[in-house]
Amino acid sequence: MLSSEQLAALPSAPGVYQFKDAAGRVIYVGKAKSLRDRVRSYFLESRVADAKTDTLVREAVAVSTILVDNEREAMALENNLIKQLQPRFNVLLRDDKTYPYVKLTMQERYPRIYVTRRLKKDGALYFGPYFPGNLAHRIAHFIHRYFRVPSCTVDLARNHAREVRGPRQPRKLVSFLPIDEAAQLVEGRAVGGASRPRDVAILELLYASGLRVSELSALDVDALDRADRSVRVLGKGRKERIVPYGAQAARALEAWLGTRGEQPGPLFTNSRGRRLGVRSVYTIVRRSARAAGITRPVSPHTLRHTFATHLLDRGADLRMIQELLGHSRLSTTQRYTHVAAEQLMKVYDRAHPRAREAT
């Protein structure tokens, strides 16, 4: 475990930190706006009580840091180091943040013991979490070997035939706009009136950052870093992330702030000066799409899908897109790969002379 002297010597600048074990191997890579505050947080009592963090902290005997100029550089460097070094804890904790428990269903007529990753308030007893995960399976196997306890995960006291559902419908592919339609929409050439600067800024920021409509509506002026062209977003589960935006979105935001004024408060406001609601953003996007001559249904989430799909088509790393979108699981982001493949096949079928069957 790191000493208090090592923690006190850490810089408070943005950068990337690497935890190392006794053999000098890098076991975890992370990024931080303030390296000292972030690394210290691992050693708080509330964090050490967590089994995953406790194991990482016990194995870490040294920490090295790399300083960068801003959080965007830290995010890119972290992503590259993880791919290069494959640290054990980054790989183990990559997607699923839960660890297995041994569950004893005391509330059932025929109590069962089995391994689960989901904790429920159902009257059962949970023992764990176990790290590494195979320890929970070994304990459950030992109990089943010496005690006559059911090992299935089916509650024998329930009529499960009543819970049988029909076949699952295939998952719909996400809807997105081609590049030309996206440009036509966000440039707002068909948008007019006194609200034009605000509406164009909303359209540009949605497409440039991939924000959820609720995240955009909740933005305040102080969330913008206009010099660094980035925005601080509070996403689902109150998880904070930094998302960059481009030059054209920056120009649109400057034009809107010139109209709105520099006073603190909600970034996007209605005619009465109050925060613009989610429904109003939906209305702005749909009205602007119709005015631009786009016939397909378009919503703020369409621009989020368009943002991710265009990044992937231009060669962006899937992990980077996951970070920008604020997805907790990589599997959620992976659906955009199906969209890209589907689009590729459509282009191939249209363009290649021997793609179609002979008639």
Sequence and secondary structure as in RCSB ss.txt:
>XXXX:A:sequence
MLSSEQLAALPSAPGVYQFKDAAGRVIYVGKAKSLRDRVRSYFLESRVADAKTDTLVREAVAVSTILVDNEREAM
ALENNLIKQLQPRFNVLLRDDKTYPYVKLTMQERYPRIYVTRRLKKDGALYFGPYFPGNLAHRIAHFIHRYFRVP
SCTVDLARNHAREVRGPRQPRKLVSFLPIDEAAQLVEGRAVGGASRPRDVAILELLYASGLRVSELSALDVDALD
RADRSVRVLGKGRKERIVPYGAQAARALEAWLGTRGEQPGPLFTNSRGRRLGVRSVYTIVRRSARAAGITRPVSP
HTLRHTFATHLLDRGADLRMIQELLGHSRLSTTQRYTHVAAEQLMKVYDRAHPRAREAT
>XXXX:A:secstr
   HHHHHTS SSSEEEEEE TTS EEEEEEESSHHHHHHHTTSHHHHTSHHHHHHHHH  EEEEEE SSHHHHH
HHHHHHHHHH  HHHHHTSS     EEEE TTSSS  EEEES    SS EEE   SSTHHHHHHHHHHHHHS   
  SS TTS GGGG               HHHHHHHHTTTT  STTHHHHHHHHHHHHHH   HHHHHT BGGGEE
TTTTEEEEE GGG EEEEE  HHHHHHHHHHHHHH S SSBSSB TTSSB  HHHHHHHHHHHHHHTT  S   H
HHHHHHHHHHHHHTT  HHHHHHHHT SSHHHHTHHHHHHHHHHHHHHHHH TTSS   
